[in-house]
Amino acid sequence: MPTLTTHADAVAAATDLAAALAPGAAERDRNGAEVVPTEALARLDSSGLLGVTIPVEDGGPGLGPSTLAEVTRLIAAADPAIAQVPQAHYLLVDILAVHGPEIRKHLYADVLAGRRIGNALAERGGKHAQDLRTRIAGGRLNGVKYYTTGALTSAWIAVSAIGEDGRLVLAFVPRDAAGVAVDTDWDVIGQRATISGTATFTDVPVEFALDYTRAYEVPQQLGARAQLVHAAIEVGIAGGALADARAYLRDKARPSTEAVRASFSRAVEDPHVMYRYGRLATRVRAAEALLKDAARTLDAIGLVPPSASSAAEGSLAVAAAKAFGSEVAVEAGSELFALCGTSSAASKYDLDRHWRNARTHSVHDPVDWKYHHLAAWELSDLQPPNHGQL
């Protein structure tokens, strides 16, 4: 397992991983849940990147949000589905750092050895996202989860449940434990290689668990750091779409009839193509800048903010990056075809995956509420709520 001790080490590892992932991204998208991307995930797990945020006192390098955002963006530009697989993993590493002193030593050792933590936090059928039916009683876990990104191929699965006292509990159970079943029933338009299907837990013994209600009772940056990874994936998708548009325009695109009539012999000389590409490139760069700004803000605040106001500052910086990055990713995935023309829509290129990935990932939570909270702060000095969706 590579030892990544600095930001430069992590960025170099992510760059190498992205280069290895890029050639197979279209095929993994086409395969969807029919083929588990074991080779790509093995590269991820052996890259050393799973443990970059583990604190120094626990044997990790203790790298912060700026490293995590850049690592995620680089991987997402190559294959956002693979980049999303450890999205919850990094949140769970942070949760253990703040709320799991009794169990993190055991789990961190596994993470540093390249053993990933998957998630089983979301459910279907409830009145809202926090209406959980999964229960822990008598030391046994029972329930059904969906959107379980990373769980299928993980070493551990973190499962949210309601304990016997009615409080929210986060249980960590081995993926191969008796009573754990993870299905490949994942059929969506984008982020297809995440295979975020159904996980069923039947009388699974629980050895490691923590009271997760506490995570919502104090100001913290857990949610903001998780949303930063969301934002980095969106910005990575935008950058990947822009790079593919550039390559297609330079190497494959023909000038339109109108452009030829105006004496332009190449698509890249068409003034309207140049304008639209320049505008899109500027917006992608702006999204990257907002992402870096949000990451630096979280770096300065730390995992446990000194005050509610500093927690709000971090949340709002990330909200801006996530909202704008989501919009630009969707725009880039669509604008690619306006720039490159009809031939670029041929299925052999699979360029529509950029829009499908962006559209699927961007609706995890509504960007309208992010702009709402930004405006409430700017106009009325109202601090945003302390939860993981901002």
C-alpha positions as CSV (number, residue, x, y, z in Angstrom):
1,M,0.0,0.0,0.0
2,P,1.5,3.4,-1.0
3,T,2.4,5.8,1.8
4,L,0.8,9.2,1.0
5,T,1.9,11.7,3.6
6,T,1.6,15.0,1.7
7,H,-0.9,16.8,-0.5
8,A,1.4,16.4,-3.4
9,D,1.6,12.6,-2.8
10,A,-2.2,12.3,-2.8
11,V,-2.6,14.4,-5.9
12,A,0.0,12.4,-7.7
13,A,-1.7,9.1,-6.7
14,A,-5.1,10.5,-7.8
15,T,-3.6,11.6,-11.1
16,D,-2.2,8.2,-11.7
17,L,-5.5,6.5,-10.8
18,A,-7.5,8.9,-13.1
19,A,-5.2,8.0,-16.0
20,A,-5.8,4.3,-15.4
21,L,-9.5,4.7,-15.1
22,A,-10.2,7.0,-18.0
23,P,-9.9,4.5,-20.9
24,G,-12.5,2.2,-19.4
25,A,-15.0,4.8,-18.2
26,A,-17.4,4.5,-21.2
27,E,-17.4,0.7,-21.1
28,R,-18.2,0.7,-17.3
29,D,-21.0,3.1,-18.0
30,R,-22.4,0.9,-20.7
31,N,-22.1,-2.2,-18.5
32,G,-24.0,-0.6,-15.6
33,A,-24.9,-3.0,-12.8
34,E,-24.4,-6.1,-15.1
35,V,-20.7,-6.0,-14.6
36,V,-19.2,-5.1,-11.2
37,P,-16.1,-2.9,-11.9
38,T,-13.8,-5.0,-9.7
39,E,-10.6,-4.0,-11.5
40,A,-11.3,-0.3,-11.3
41,L,-12.3,-0.5,-7.6
42,A,-9.2,-2.6,-6.8
43,R,-7.1,0.2,-8.2
44,L,-8.9,2.6,-6.0
45,D,-8.6,0.5,-2.9
46,S,-4.8,-0.1,-3.5
47,S,-4.1,3.5,-4.3
48,G,-3.5,4.6,-0.7
49,L,-6.2,7.3,-1.1
50,L,-8.7,5.7,1.2
51,G,-6.8,6.8,4.3
52,V,-5.7,10.3,3.4
53,T,-8.0,12.0,5.9
54,I,-7.3,9.7,8.8
55,P,-5.8,11.8,11.7
56,V,-2.1,11.7,12.3
57,E,-2.6,10.4,15.9
58,D,-4.4,7.4,14.4
59,G,-1.6,6.5,12.0
60,G,-2.9,8.5,9.0
61,P,-1.5,11.5,7.2
62,G,-4.2,13.8,8.5
63,L,-4.7,15.6,5.1
64,G,-7.6,18.0,4.9
65,P,-10.5,19.1,2.7
66,S,-8.3,20.8,0.1
67,T,-6.5,17.5,-0.6
68,L,-9.8,15.5,-0.5
69,A,-11.5,17.9,-2.9
70,E,-8.7,17.9,-5.4
71,V,-8.3,14.1,-5.3
72,T,-12.0,13.6,-5.8
73,R,-12.2,16.1,-8.6
74,L,-9.3,14.5,-10.5
75,I,-10.9,11.0,-10.2
76,A,-14.3,12.3,-11.1
77,A,-13.1,13.9,-14.3
78,A,-12.0,10.5,-15.4
79,D,-14.9,8.4,-14.0
80,P,-17.3,10.0,-11.6
81,A,-19.0,6.7,-10.8
82,I,-15.7,5.3,-9.3
83,A,-15.1,8.7,-7.6
84,Q,-18.5,8.4,-5.9
85,V,-17.9,5.0,-4.5
86,P,-15.7,6.3,-1.6
87,Q,-17.9,9.4,-1.2
88,A,-19.6,8.1,2.0
89,H,-16.3,6.4,3.0
90,Y,-14.7,9.7,3.6
91,L,-17.7,11.0,5.6
92,L,-17.6,7.8,7.7
93,V,-13.8,8.3,8.4
94,D,-14.7,11.8,9.7
95,I,-17.6,10.5,11.8
96,L,-15.3,8.0,13.5
97,A,-12.7,10.8,14.2
98,V,-15.3,12.8,16.0
99,H,-17.8,10.3,17.5
100,G,-16.1,6.9,17.4
101,P,-13.1,6.9,19.8
102,E,-13.9,3.4,21.0
103,I,-14.1,1.8,17.6
104,R,-12.0,3.8,15.2
105,K,-8.7,2.2,16.1
106,H,-10.0,-1.1,14.7
107,L,-11.6,0.3,11.6
108,Y,-8.9,2.8,10.8
109,A,-6.4,0.0,10.6
110,D,-8.5,-1.7,8.0
111,V,-8.9,1.5,6.0
112,L,-5.1,2.1,6.0
113,A,-4.8,-1.4,4.6
114,G,-7.0,-0.5,1.7
115,R,-10.3,-1.9,3.1
116,R,-13.2,0.4,2.2
117,I,-16.3,1.4,4.2
118,G,-19.5,1.3,2.2
119,N,-22.8,3.0,3.3
120,A,-26.3,1.9,3.9
121,L,-27.9,5.1,5.1
122,A,-30.9,5.7,2.8
123,E,-34.2,4.0,2.6
124,R,-37.2,3.9,0.3
125,G,-40.8,4.2,1.2
126,G,-40.7,6.5,4.2
127,K,-42.4,9.9,4.4
128,H,-39.1,11.6,4.2
129,A,-35.4,10.8,4.0
130,Q,-35.0,10.5,7.8
131,D,-38.0,8.2,8.3
132,L,-36.0,5.1,9.0
133,R,-37.5,1.6,9.5
134,T,-34.2,-0.2,10.1
135,R,-33.8,-1.2,13.7
136,I,-31.3,-2.5,16.2
137,A,-32.7,-4.6,19.0
138,G,-31.0,-7.1,21.2
139,G,-27.7,-6.5,19.5
140,R,-29.2,-7.5,16.1
141,L,-29.7,-5.3,13.0
142,N,-32.7,-5.7,10.7
143,G,-33.7,-3.6,7.8
144,V,-33.6,-2.8,4.1
145,K,-31.6,0.0,2.6
146,Y,-31.2,1.5,-0.9
147,Y,-28.7,3.9,-2.6
148,T,-26.0,1.9,-0.9
149,T,-23.0,3.3,-2.9
150,G,-19.9,1.3,-2.2
151,A,-21.5,-1.4,-0.1
152,L,-21.4,-4.2,-2.7
153,T,-17.6,-4.3,-2.8
154,S,-16.7,-2.9,0.6
155,A,-15.1,-4.5,3.6
156,W,-17.4,-2.8,6.1
157,I,-20.9,-1.3,5.7
158,A,-22.1,1.6,7.9
159,V,-25.8,1.2,8.5
160,S,-28.1,3.9,10.1
161,A,-30.8,2.5,12.3
162,I,-33.0,3.4,15.2
163,G,-31.9,1.8,18.5
164,E,-34.1,0.5,21.3
165,D,-34.0,3.9,23.0
166,G,-35.3,5.6,19.9
167,R,-32.0,7.4,19.1
168,L,-30.2,7.2,15.8
169,V,-27.4,4.7,15.7
170,L,-24.7,4.1,13.2
171,A,-23.6,0.4,13.1
172,F,-20.5,-0.9,11.3
173,V,-20.9,-4.5,10.2
174,P,-18.6,-6.6,8.0
175,R,-19.7,-6.9,4.4
176,D,-19.4,-10.7,4.6
177,A,-21.2,-11.1,7.9
178,A,-24.1,-13.6,8.1
179,G,-27.4,-12.0,7.2
180,V,-25.9,-9.3,5.0
181,A,-27.1,-9.3,1.3
182,V,-26.3,-6.6,-1.3
183,D,-28.1,-6.7,-4.6
184,T,-27.2,-5.3,-8.0
185,D,-30.7,-3.9,-8.7
186,W,-29.3,-0.5,-9.7
187,D,-31.0,0.8,-12.9
188,V,-30.6,4.6,-13.3
189,I,-29.6,6.9,-16.2
190,G,-26.3,7.9,-14.8
191,Q,-23.6,7.0,-12.2
192,R,-24.4,3.5,-13.3
193,A,-21.1,1.8,-12.3
194,T,-21.7,2.8,-8.6
195,I,-24.2,-0.1,-8.4
196,S,-25.9,1.5,-5.5
197,G,-28.7,-1.1,-5.1
198,T,-30.5,-2.7,-2.2
199,A,-28.9,-4.0,0.9
200,T,-30.8,-6.3,3.3
201,F,-29.8,-6.9,6.9
202,T,-31.4,-9.9,8.6
203,D,-30.5,-10.5,12.3
204,V,-27.0,-9.2,11.7
205,P,-24.9,-9.1,14.9
206,V,-23.6,-5.6,15.8
207,E,-20.3,-5.4,17.4
208,F,-19.3,-1.8,16.5
209,A,-21.9,1.1,16.8
210,L,-22.0,4.7,17.9
211,D,-24.8,7.1,18.9
212,Y,-25.2,9.1,15.8
213,T,-27.8,11.5,17.2
214,R,-24.9,13.4,18.7
215,A,-23.8,14.3,15.2
216,Y,-26.8,16.5,14.9
217,E,-26.5,18.1,18.3
218,V,-23.3,20.1,18.0
219,P,-21.8,22.4,15.4
220,Q,-19.5,20.5,13.1
221,Q,-18.1,20.2,9.6
222,L,-19.0,16.6,8.9
223,G,-21.9,17.5,6.7
224,A,-19.9,20.3,5.0
225,R,-17.0,18.0,4.3
226,A,-19.4,15.4,2.9
227,Q,-21.0,18.0,0.6
228,L,-17.5,19.2,-0.5
229,V,-16.9,15.7,-1.9
230,H,-20.3,16.0,-3.6
231,A,-19.3,19.3,-5.1
232,A,-15.9,17.9,-6.2
233,I,-17.6,15.1,-8.1
234,E,-19.8,17.6,-9.9
235,V,-16.9,19.9,-10.8
236,G,-15.0,16.8,-12.0
237,I,-17.8,15.8,-14.3
238,A,-17.9,19.3,-15.7
239,G,-14.1,19.2,-16.3
240,G,-14.3,15.8,-17.9
241,A,-17.1,16.9,-20.3
242,L,-15.1,20.0,-21.2
243,A,-12.0,18.0,-21.9
244,D,-13.9,15.6,-24.2
245,A,-15.5,18.5,-26.0
246,R,-12.1,20.0,-26.6
247,A,-10.7,16.7,-27.9
248,Y,-13.6,16.1,-30.2
249,L,-13.5,19.6,-31.6
250,R,-9.8,19.4,-32.3
251,D,-9.7,15.9,-33.7
252,K,-13.1,14.9,-35.1
253,A,-15.6,17.7,-35.5
254,R,-16.3,19.1,-39.0
255,P,-17.3,22.7,-39.6
256,S,-21.0,23.4,-40.1
257,T,-22.3,24.4,-43.6
258,E,-22.8,27.9,-42.3
259,A,-19.2,28.1,-41.1
260,V,-17.8,26.8,-44.4
261,R,-19.9,29.4,-46.3
262,A,-18.3,32.0,-44.0
263,S,-14.9,30.7,-45.1
264,F,-14.0,28.7,-41.9
265,S,-12.4,25.4,-42.8
266,R,-12.3,23.9,-39.3
267,A,-14.9,23.6,-36.5
268,V,-12.5,25.2,-34.0
269,E,-12.4,28.3,-36.2
270,D,-16.2,28.8,-36.1
271,P,-16.7,32.0,-34.1
272,H,-19.9,30.7,-32.5
273,V,-18.1,27.5,-31.4
274,M,-15.3,29.6,-30.0
275,Y,-17.7,31.8,-28.1
276,R,-19.7,28.9,-26.6
277,Y,-16.5,26.9,-25.8
278,G,-14.9,29.9,-24.2
279,R,-18.0,30.7,-22.1
280,L,-18.3,27.1,-20.9
281,A,-14.6,26.9,-20.1
282,T,-14.8,30.0,-18.0
283,R,-17.8,28.6,-16.1
284,V,-15.9,25.3,-15.4
285,R,-12.9,27.3,-14.2
286,A,-15.2,29.3,-11.9
287,A,-16.7,26.1,-10.5
288,E,-13.1,24.9,-9.8
289,A,-12.3,28.1,-8.1
290,L,-15.4,28.0,-5.9
291,L,-14.5,24.4,-5.0
292,K,-10.9,25.4,-4.0
293,D,-12.3,28.3,-2.0
294,A,-14.7,26.1,-0.1
295,A,-12.0,23.6,0.6
296,R,-9.6,26.2,2.0
297,T,-12.4,27.6,4.2
298,L,-12.9,24.1,5.7
299,D,-9.2,23.6,6.1
300,A,-9.0,26.8,8.2
301,I,-12.1,25.9,10.4
302,G,-11.2,22.3,11.2
303,L,-13.3,19.2,11.7
304,V,-14.9,20.6,14.9
305,P,-15.4,24.3,14.5
306,P,-14.7,26.7,17.4
307,S,-18.2,28.3,17.1
308,A,-21.5,28.1,15.3
309,S,-20.7,31.1,13.2
310,S,-17.5,29.4,11.8
311,A,-19.5,26.2,11.1
312,A,-22.0,28.4,9.2
313,E,-19.2,30.0,7.2
314,G,-17.9,26.6,6.1
315,S,-21.4,25.3,5.2
316,L,-22.2,28.3,3.1
317,A,-18.9,28.2,1.2
318,V,-19.6,24.6,0.3
319,A,-23.2,25.3,-0.5
320,A,-22.1,27.8,-3.1
321,A,-19.6,25.4,-4.6
322,K,-22.1,22.5,-4.7
323,A,-24.9,24.6,-6.2
324,F,-22.9,26.2,-8.9
325,G,-20.8,23.1,-9.7
326,S,-24.0,21.0,-10.1
327,E,-25.4,23.5,-12.6
328,V,-22.2,23.8,-14.6
329,A,-21.8,20.0,-14.7
330,V,-25.3,19.6,-16.2
331,E,-24.7,22.5,-18.6
332,A,-21.3,21.1,-19.8
333,G,-22.8,17.6,-20.4
334,S,-25.5,19.2,-22.6
335,E,-23.4,22.0,-24.2
336,L,-20.9,19.4,-25.4
337,F,-23.3,18.3,-28.2
338,A,-24.1,21.9,-29.2
339,L,-20.4,22.5,-29.7
340,C,-19.5,19.2,-31.4
341,G,-22.5,18.5,-33.6
342,T,-24.7,15.6,-34.5
343,S,-21.9,13.1,-35.0
344,S,-20.8,13.4,-31.4
345,A,-24.1,11.9,-30.3
346,A,-23.1,8.5,-31.8
347,S,-23.5,5.8,-29.2
348,K,-19.9,4.6,-29.8
349,Y,-18.6,7.7,-28.1
350,D,-20.9,7.4,-25.1
351,L,-20.5,11.2,-24.6
352,D,-24.0,11.4,-23.2
353,R,-22.7,9.8,-20.0
354,H,-21.4,13.2,-18.9
355,W,-24.9,14.7,-18.8
356,R,-26.5,11.5,-17.4
357,N,-23.9,11.3,-14.6
358,A,-24.2,15.0,-13.8
359,R,-28.0,14.9,-13.8
360,T,-28.1,11.8,-11.6
361,H,-25.6,12.9,-9.1
362,S,-26.7,16.6,-8.9
363,V,-30.2,15.7,-7.6
364,H,-29.0,14.1,-4.4
365,D,-30.3,17.2,-2.7
366,P,-31.9,20.4,-4.2
367,V,-29.6,23.2,-5.1
368,D,-32.5,25.7,-4.6
369,W,-32.2,25.3,-0.8
370,K,-28.5,26.0,-1.0
371,Y,-29.2,29.3,-2.8
372,H,-32.0,30.0,-0.3
373,H,-29.6,29.6,2.7
374,L,-27.0,31.7,1.0
375,A,-29.5,34.5,0.5
376,A,-30.9,34.2,4.0
377,W,-27.4,34.8,5.4
378,E,-26.5,37.6,3.0
379,L,-29.8,39.4,3.3
380,S,-31.0,38.7,6.9
381,D,-28.0,37.3,8.8
382,L,-29.8,34.0,9.3
383,Q,-27.3,31.1,9.9
384,P,-27.9,28.0,7.9
385,P,-29.2,24.8,9.6
386,N,-26.6,22.4,11.1
387,H,-27.3,19.3,8.9
388,G,-25.5,17.2,6.3
389,Q,-27.5,18.4,3.2
390,L,-26.2,22.0,3.0
